[in-house]
């Protein structure tokens, strides 16, 4: 992200409280991967619940699981092989100009 010109701070999920994060007037929150599960994620779930309605959130791996759980989702085991650290092509259908992947090359 730094290479793209973004200014950001990195915090461990047990380094600050949600109240301390709120005082930082964040423009967005990226919740990174584990280890562990969303239940082992320190303040991540509470951050999603309290900041999610007003601050853009993006979750990667466990971070995405935290967002899902915080908004009522359920994390279940995949019926497929779990693959970590292996690159693979991802295909998507662009759905309108306001889609998540709008404007990205195919």
C-alpha positions in Angstrom: 0.0 0.0 0.0 2.9 2.3 0.7 4.2 1.8 -2.8 0.8 3.1 -4.0 1.2 6.3 -2.0 -1.1 5.4 0.9 -0.3 6.7 4.3 -1.2 4.1 7.0 -0.4 2.9 10.5 -0.2 -0.8 11.5 -1.5 -2.0 14.9 -1.6 -5.4 16.4 -5.1 -6.5 17.3 -4.3 -6.3 21.0 -2.3 -3.1 20.9 -5.1 -0.5 21.1 -8.7 -0.4 22.2 -11.6 0.4 19.8 -12.0 3.7 21.6 -8.4 4.6 20.8 -9.0 3.7 17.2 -12.1 5.9 17.1 -10.1 8.9 18.3 -7.7 8.5 15.3 -10.4 9.7 12.8 -9.7 6.8 10.4 -10.5 7.0 6.7 -10.6 3.2 6.5 -9.6 0.0 8.2 -7.9 -3.0 6.7 -8.1 -6.1 8.9 -5.3 -8.5 8.0 -5.0 -12.3 8.1 -4.7 -14.4 11.2 -3.3 -16.7 12.6 -6.3 -18.2 14.2 -10.0 -17.6 13.8 -12.3 -14.6 14.1 -12.8 -15.5 17.7 -9.0 -15.1 18.3 -8.8 -11.7 16.6 -8.4 -9.4 19.5 -10.4 -6.2 18.9 -11.1 -6.9 15.3 -14.7 -8.0 15.7 -15.5 -5.1 18.0 -13.8 -2.7 15.6 -16.0 -4.0 12.8 -19.2 -3.6 14.9 -18.4 -0.1 16.1 -16.6 1.4 13.1 -18.2 -0.6 10.3 -21.3 1.6 10.0 -19.3 4.7 9.3 -15.7 3.7 8.3 -14.9 1.7 5.1 -13.7 -1.8 6.0 -11.6 -4.3 4.0 -10.8 -7.7 5.3 -8.2 -10.2 4.1 -8.6 -13.9 5.1 -9.3 -13.8 8.8 -10.1 -10.1 8.5 -12.9 -10.9 6.0 -14.1 -13.7 8.4 -14.3 -11.1 11.2 -16.5 -8.8 9.0 -18.7 -11.7 8.1 -19.1 -12.9 11.7 -19.7 -9.3 13.0 -22.6 -8.9 10.6 -24.2 -12.2 11.4 -22.4 -14.6 9.1 -21.2 -18.0 9.9 -17.8 -19.4 9.2 -17.9 -23.0 8.2 -15.3 -25.5 6.9 -14.9 -25.7 3.2 -15.9 -29.0 1.5 -12.9 -28.4 -0.8 -9.2 -28.6 -0.2 -7.8 -25.6 1.7 -4.9 -24.0 -0.2 -2.6 -21.5 1.4 0.3 -19.8 -0.4 -0.5 -21.0 -3.9 -1.2 -18.6 -6.7 -4.2 -19.2 -8.9 -6.2 -17.3 -11.5 -9.4 -15.7 -10.3 -12.2 -14.9 -12.8 -15.0 -12.5 -12.2 -18.0 -11.0 -14.0 -18.1 -7.2 -13.8 -21.6 -6.2 -12.7 -22.2 -2.6 -13.5 -19.9 0.4 -12.9 -20.3 0.4 -9.1 -19.3 -3.3 -8.7 -16.4 -4.1 -6.4 -14.1 -4.9 -9.3 -15.3 -2.2 -11.6 -12.6 -0.7 -13.8 -10.0 -3.5 -13.1 -8.5 -5.3 -16.1 -9.8 -8.7 -16.8 
